[in-house]
Amino acid sequence: MYGVVVCSKCKRAKGVRIGQKTTLCQCGHTIKLTTAKIKSRTDDARQLAKAVGLESARLRGGREEYEKAAQPPRKGRGAHGRVADAAEKAGNRDAKVRAVAVGLSRELGTFSARDFAVVLVSLGISSPEKRLEELIETRFIYQPSPDRYKAV
């Protein structure tokens, strides 16, 4: 079992194994664990580091910020979302369709008809199959392999 104690001299949090009699702080002060107050307990040594960080943040007044930073990063929108955001800024419908083709080529290398349709539908542009055929006819995109497309 592990716990978190605070040094009475420098006010830093330290992780300890419960059952020890003393521990040495970074400042050089010897902390007697028999009399020290244990702020939190955990059974897992991996959780001890997080508990020490939370206690340190609480002592410094920034626990909310620490908890926010300790959370795993949220996943972004992905390639389709980034392409849709970039294409949204393009002018008319034809410019948006071309921006989608260029963006997908940059993000994915080659893209499928499904990738193209997903982004166009998110932009509110209907009949993605027709738009894909128009881009092939105008030679704005080409087909390097079956059901894979790439902007020129």
C-alpha positions in Angstrom: 0.0 0.0 0.0 1.2 3.5 -0.8 0.4 7.0 0.4 1.1 10.7 0.0 2.6 12.8 2.7 3.5 16.5 2.9 6.9 17.6 4.2 6.4 19.9 7.2 9.4 22.0 6.2 9.1 22.7 2.5 5.4 21.7 2.0 6.1 19.4 -0.9 4.1 16.2 -1.5 6.0 12.9 -1.5 4.9 9.4 -2.3 5.8 6.7 0.3 5.3 3.1 1.0 3.0 2.8 4.0 4.8 0.7 6.6 8.0 2.6 6.5 9.0 4.5 9.6 10.7 7.5 7.9 11.4 9.0 4.5 13.8 11.7 3.3 12.3 14.7 1.6 14.0 16.5 -1.3 14.9 19.4 1.0 16.8 17.0 3.3 14.2 16.9 6.1 13.4 13.5 7.6 9.7 12.9 7.7 8.5 10.5 10.4 5.7 8.5 8.8 4.4 7.4 12.2 3.3 10.9 13.0 2.8 12.4 9.5 -0.7 12.7 8.1 -1.3 10.5 5.0 -3.2 12.7 2.5 -4.3 9.9 0.2 -3.8 6.1 -0.2 -3.5 3.8 -3.1 -2.8 0.1 -3.7 -1.2 0.6 -7.1 2.3 2.2 -7.4 1.3 3.5 -10.8 -1.5 5.5 -9.3 0.9 6.9 -6.7 2.5 9.4 -9.1 -1.0 10.8 -10.0 -1.9 11.1 -6.4 1.4 13.0 -5.6 0.7 15.3 -8.6 -2.9 16.0 -7.4 -1.7 16.7 -3.9 1.1 19.0 -5.2 -1.4 20.9 -7.3 -3.8 21.2 -4.4 -1.0 22.6 -2.3 -0.1 25.2 -5.0 -3.8 26.1 -5.7 -4.1 24.6 -9.2 -5.9 21.3 -8.8 -8.5 22.0 -11.5 -5.7 22.8 -14.0 -3.8 19.7 -13.1 -6.8 17.5 -13.5 -7.6 19.0 -16.9 -4.0 18.5 -18.1 -3.9 14.9 -16.7 -6.9 13.9 -18.8 -6.1 12.0 -22.0 -6.2 14.3 -25.0 -9.5 14.4 -26.9 -9.5 13.1 -30.4 -9.7 15.6 -33.1 -12.2 15.6 -35.9 -9.9 13.6 -38.1 -8.9 14.0 -41.7 -12.5 14.4 -42.9 -13.3 17.1 -40.4 -10.1 19.0 -41.2 -10.8 18.9 -45.0 -14.4 20.0 -44.4 -13.3 22.9 -42.3 -10.8 24.0 -45.0 -13.3 23.5 -47.9 -16.0 25.5 -46.0 -13.8 28.6 -46.5 -13.7 28.2 -50.3 -16.0 30.3 -52.4 -18.8 28.7 -54.4 -19.9 25.1 -54.6 -17.4 24.1 -57.4 -14.5 25.7 -55.4 -15.6 23.7 -52.3 -15.7 20.4 -54.3 -12.2 21.1 -55.7 -10.9 22.0 -52.2 -12.3 18.7 -50.9 -10.4 16.8 -53.6 -7.2 18.6 -52.9 -7.6 18.4 -49.1 -8.3 14.6 -49.2 -5.3 14.1 -51.4 -3.1 16.0 -49.0 -4.4 14.2 -45.9 -4.8 10.7 -47.2 -2.6 10.5 -50.3 -5.3 8.7 -52.3 -9.0 8.8 -51.3 -12.0 6.6 -52.0 -15.4 7.7 -53.3 -16.7 7.1 -49.7 -14.2 9.6 -48.3 -15.2 12.1 -50.9 -18.9 11.6 -50.2 -18.6 11.9 -46.4 -16.9 15.3 -46.7 -19.4 16.6 -49.3 -22.4 15.5 -47.3 -21.0 17.2 -44.2 -20.8 20.4 -46.3 -24.4 20.0 -47.5 -23.4 19.3 -51.2 -25.7 16.7 -52.8 -24.9 13.9 -55.3 -21.2 13.3 -54.5 -21.0 10.6 -57.3 -21.9 13.2 -59.9 -19.3 15.7 -58.5 -16.7 13.0 -58.6 -17.4 12.2 -62.2 -17.2 15.9 -63.1 -13.8 16.2 -61.5 -12.6 13.1 -63.4 -13.9 14.5 -66.7 -12.2 17.9 -66.2 -9.0 16.0 -65.3 -8.8 17.7 -61.9 -8.4 14.2 -60.3 -7.3 10.9 -61.6 -7.7 7.3 -60.6 -4.4 5.6 -59.8 -6.1 2.3 -58.8 -9.7 1.0 -58.6 -11.8 3.1 -56.3 -8.9 5.3 -55.3 -8.6 8.9 -56.5 -5.9 11.7 -56.3 -5.9 15.3 -57.2 -3.5 16.3 -60.0 
